[in-house]
Amino acid sequence: MLTLRCARVISWSARIAAVAAVVVLSSSGFGPSMARAGGIEVDSCVGSRYSITCVSRWGGYGDPYIRQVAPATEAEKALQADRNRKWQQRCQPLVYQDRYGVPRYEYAARGCEFGVIQ
């Protein structure tokens, strides 16, 4: 059972933790005074009655789950095209709709669903 006295202690602890987090982040150079071009910074603190943990993350704008890949050279493009041609010859992919209308793939050889060339 959470008593009023306990709730006040937790409330004050959370406020103290938030103030401490701002002080720590500002003094370490991760606060709002620091600006970097071409990105975004996210600061986050989590605390309890007895401890606090702060994290600062900086990254580029946009979706963090999309990774940019360097463009392939002509030799890499030729290897990729050859690999794709061999896979299509061996696997002969066929798309059909199941009874629920969902597109499904069917292959002529085993392991093709993983893109493996043997």
RAVEN-V269110 format. One record per residue. N is the residue number from 1. RES is the residue in one letter. OMEGA is omega in radians with two decimals (* if undefined). D_LAST is the distance of its C-alpha to the last C-alpha in Angstrom with 1 decimal. Layout:
n-><N;N>
res-><RES;RES>
omega-><OMEGA;OMEGA>
d_last-><D_LAST;D_LAST>
This chain:
n-><1;2;3;4;5;6;7;8;9;10;11;12;13;14;15;16;17;18;19;20;21;22;23;24;25;26;27;28;29;30;31;32;33;34;35;36;37;38;39;40;41;42;43;44;45;46;47;48;49;50;51;52;53;54;55;56;57;58;59;60;61;62;63;64;65;66;67;68;69;70;71;72;73;74;75;76;77;78;79;80;81;82;83;84;85;86;87;88;89;90;91;92;93;94;95;96;97;98;99;100;101;102;103;104;105;106;107;108;109;110;111;112;113;114;115;116;117;118>
res-><M;L;T;L;R;C;A;R;V;I;S;W;S;A;R;I;A;A;V;A;A;V;V;V;L;S;S;S;G;F;G;P;S;M;A;R;A;G;G;I;E;V;D;S;C;V;G;S;R;Y;S;I;T;C;V;S;R;W;G;G;Y;G;D;P;Y;I;R;Q;V;A;P;A;T;E;A;E;K;A;L;Q;A;D;R;N;R;K;W;Q;Q;R;C;Q;P;L;V;Y;Q;D;R;Y;G;V;P;R;Y;E;Y;A;A;R;G;C;E;F;G;V;I;Q>
omega-><-3.13;-3.14;-3.12;3.14;3.14;3.13;3.11;3.14;3.13;3.14;3.12;3.12;3.12;3.12;3.11;3.13;3.14;3.12;3.12;3.14;3.12;3.13;-3.12;-3.12;-3.14;-3.10;-3.11;3.09;-3.12;-3.05;-3.09;-3.13;-3.10;-3.13;3.09;-3.13;3.02;-3.13;3.14;-3.13;3.12;3.09;-3.12;3.10;3.08;-3.11;3.04;-3.10;-3.00;-3.08;3.10;3.11;3.14;3.13;3.04;-3.11;3.11;3.12;3.14;3.08;3.05;-3.09;-3.10;-3.10;3.11;3.13;3.12;-3.14;3.13;3.13;-3.11;3.05;3.14;3.12;3.11;3.11;3.12;3.10;3.12;3.13;3.11;3.12;3.12;3.13;3.12;-3.13;-3.13;3.10;-3.09;-2.97;-3.13;-3.07;3.13;3.12;3.07;3.11;3.09;-3.05;3.09;3.13;-3.14;3.12;3.13;3.11;3.06;-3.06;-3.12;-3.09;3.12;3.10;-3.08;3.14;3.12;3.14;-3.07;3.03;-3.12;*>
d_last-><63.9;64.0;67.5;69.0;69.5;65.9;64.6;66.8;65.4;61.8;62.8;64.4;61.6;59.1;61.5;61.9;58.1;57.6;60.4;59.0;55.5;57.1;59.0;56.1;53.8;56.6;57.5;54.0;53.3;51.0;53.7;54.6;56.4;53.2;51.6;48.3;47.3;44.1;43.3;44.6;45.8;45.9;48.1;48.1;50.2;50.3;53.2;55.1;58.6;57.8;54.9;53.2;49.9;49.2;46.0;45.8;42.6;42.4;39.7;39.3;40.5;38.2;35.5;34.5;31.1;30.0;28.7;29.2;26.3;27.4;26.8;23.9;24.8;24.3;21.6;19.7;20.2;18.9;15.6;15.4;16.3;13.8;10.9;12.7;13.3;9.7;9.1;12.4;12.0;9.1;10.7;14.3;15.9;19.4;22.1;25.0;27.9;28.5;32.1;33.0;31.9;29.0;26.1;22.9;19.4;17.8;14.3;13.4;10.2;9.9;8.8;9.5;12.8;11.5;9.8;6.4;3.8;0.0>
